[in-house]
Amino acid sequence: MSLAGNHQIVRLKVNGDLRVAGVPAHYTLLETLRYGLGLTGSKQGCDKGDCGACTVLLDGEPVLGCITPVWEAEGREVTTVEGLGSADAPHPVQDAFDRYGAAQCGFCTPGILCSAAALLERNPTPTRQDVREALSGNLCRCTGYTKILDAVVAAGRKGDEG
């Protein structure tokens, strides 16, 4: 990180690509992703680490982008929802969310997808309780979570099938 006035130049590896942005020195990882790099998939919700809408992966582990200083991500791998998969090759959890109708309004979905992807990387065949625990920091106002749990468990089974 280098400083230029009240801005800093940050170099981040995001979704496999080296990205450089000049952002205000106080920016969080979320603000840098959204406003410095134009990656708007991660949502800005509570801005205090309560809702999980801003969850991204840092070296494969879920972090709350709204409370993570951007400098903590320098030299590390950042994965956003945009980097989980593509339209042609969705991540198994993205595919399962589609098949199970697990997304409602979609605001919380990017954070949940990132948390679920990290869980499936650690535990390819999670139980419903494993999923509940892994997603405990992700709040959704639109659903009772049943379809979300079903989708993540199914994504684990699909990944296990090949």
C-alpha positions in Angstrom: 0.0 0.0 0.0 1.3 3.4 -0.9 -0.2 6.8 0.1 -1.2 9.6 -2.3 -2.7 12.5 -0.3 -5.7 11.1 1.7 -5.9 8.2 -0.7 -4.0 4.9 -0.8 -3.0 2.8 -3.7 -4.0 -0.8 -3.0 -3.0 -3.9 -4.9 -5.3 -6.8 -4.5 -5.6 -10.2 -6.0 -9.3 -10.4 -6.6 -10.9 -13.5 -8.3 -7.5 -14.5 -9.6 -6.6 -11.1 -11.1 -4.2 -8.4 -9.8 -6.3 -5.3 -9.4 -5.0 -1.8 -8.4 -7.2 1.0 -7.1 -6.7 4.4 -5.5 -9.1 4.7 -2.6 -9.6 6.8 0.5 -7.2 5.7 3.3 -10.2 4.8 5.6 -11.9 2.4 3.1 -12.8 -1.1 4.0 -12.4 -4.1 1.8 -16.1 -3.9 0.9 -15.9 -0.2 -0.1 -12.8 -0.9 -2.2 -14.4 -3.8 -4.0 -17.6 -1.9 -4.7 -16.5 1.7 -5.2 -12.8 1.3 -6.1 -13.1 -1.8 -8.4 -16.7 -1.8 -9.4 -17.4 -5.3 -8.1 -20.9 -4.7 -6.7 -21.9 -8.3 -6.0 -21.0 -8.1 -2.4 -23.7 -6.0 -0.7 -23.4 -3.1 1.7 -25.9 -3.8 4.5 -25.3 -2.9 8.1 -21.7 -1.6 7.9 -21.0 -3.0 11.4 -20.5 -6.7 10.9 -24.0 -7.9 11.9 -25.8 -9.0 8.7 -23.2 -10.9 6.6 -24.3 -9.4 3.3 -20.7 -8.2 2.7 -19.1 -11.6 3.2 -16.2 -12.4 0.8 -13.5 -15.0 1.0 -10.0 -14.0 2.1 -7.6 -16.8 1.4 -10.6 -19.1 1.3 -12.1 -18.0 4.6 -15.2 -15.9 5.0 -14.7 -12.4 6.3 -17.0 -9.4 6.7 -15.8 -6.9 4.1 -17.5 -4.0 5.9 -15.3 -4.3 8.9 -12.1 -5.5 7.3 -9.6 -2.8 6.5 -8.6 -3.0 2.9 -4.9 -3.2 3.8 -5.5 -6.5 5.5 -6.3 -8.0 2.1 -3.1 -6.9 0.3 -1.0 -9.9 -0.7 -3.9 -12.3 -0.1 -6.5 -13.9 -2.3 -9.9 -12.2 -2.3 -12.8 -14.1 -3.8 -16.1 -12.3 -4.3 -19.4 -13.8 -5.4 -18.4 -12.8 -9.0 -15.4 -15.1 -8.7 -17.2 -18.2 -7.4 -18.4 -19.3 -10.8 -19.7 -18.1 -14.2 -22.9 -18.3 -16.1 -21.5 -21.2 -18.1 -19.9 -22.9 -15.1 -21.6 -21.9 -11.8 -20.2 -23.0 -8.5 -22.2 -26.0 -7.2 -23.8 -23.9 -4.5 -24.9 -21.3 -7.1 -26.4 -24.0 -9.2 -28.2 -25.5 -6.1 -29.5 -22.1 -5.1 -31.1 -21.9 -8.5 -32.5 -25.4 -8.5 -33.9 -25.1 -5.0 -35.3 -21.6 -5.3 -33.1 -20.6 -2.3 -32.7 -16.9 -3.2 -35.5 -14.5 -2.4 -34.8 -10.8 -3.0 -31.1 -11.6 -3.5 -29.6 -9.0 -1.2 -28.1 -11.5 1.3 -27.4 -14.2 -1.3 -23.8 -13.2 -2.3 -22.7 -13.3 1.3 -24.4 -16.6 1.9 -23.0 -18.1 -1.3 -19.4 -17.1 -0.2 -19.9 -18.6 3.3 -21.4 -21.8 1.8 -18.6 -22.1 -0.7 -16.0 -21.9 2.1 -18.0 -24.5 4.1 -18.1 -26.9 1.1 -14.4 -26.5 0.6 -13.7 -27.5 4.2 -16.5 -30.1 4.4 -17.8 -31.3 1.1 -20.8 -33.2 2.6 -22.1 -31.0 5.4 -25.1 -31.9 7.6 -27.9 -29.4 8.0 -26.4 -28.5 11.4 -23.0 -27.9 9.8 -24.7 -25.5 7.3 -26.6 -23.7 10.1 -23.4 -23.1 12.0 -21.5 -22.0 8.9 -24.2 -19.5 7.8 -25.0 -18.3 11.4 -23.4 -14.9 10.5 -25.5 -14.4 7.4 -29.0 -12.9 8.0 -31.9 -13.1 5.5 -35.1 -11.1 6.1 -37.0 -12.9 3.3 -36.9 -16.5 4.0 -37.1 -19.1 6.8 -33.7 -20.5 5.6 -35.2 -24.0 4.7 -34.5 -23.8 1.0 -31.0 -22.3 1.7 -30.1 -25.2 3.9 -31.5 -27.7 1.4 -29.5 -26.1 -1.4 -26.2 -26.1 0.5 -26.6 -29.7 1.5 -27.5 -30.7 -2.1 -24.5 -28.7 -3.4 -22.3 -30.8 -1.2 -23.8 -34.0 -2.5 -23.4 -32.8 -6.1 -19.8 -31.9 -5.5 -19.2 -35.3 -4.0 -20.8 -37.0 -7.1 -18.3 -35.3 -9.3 
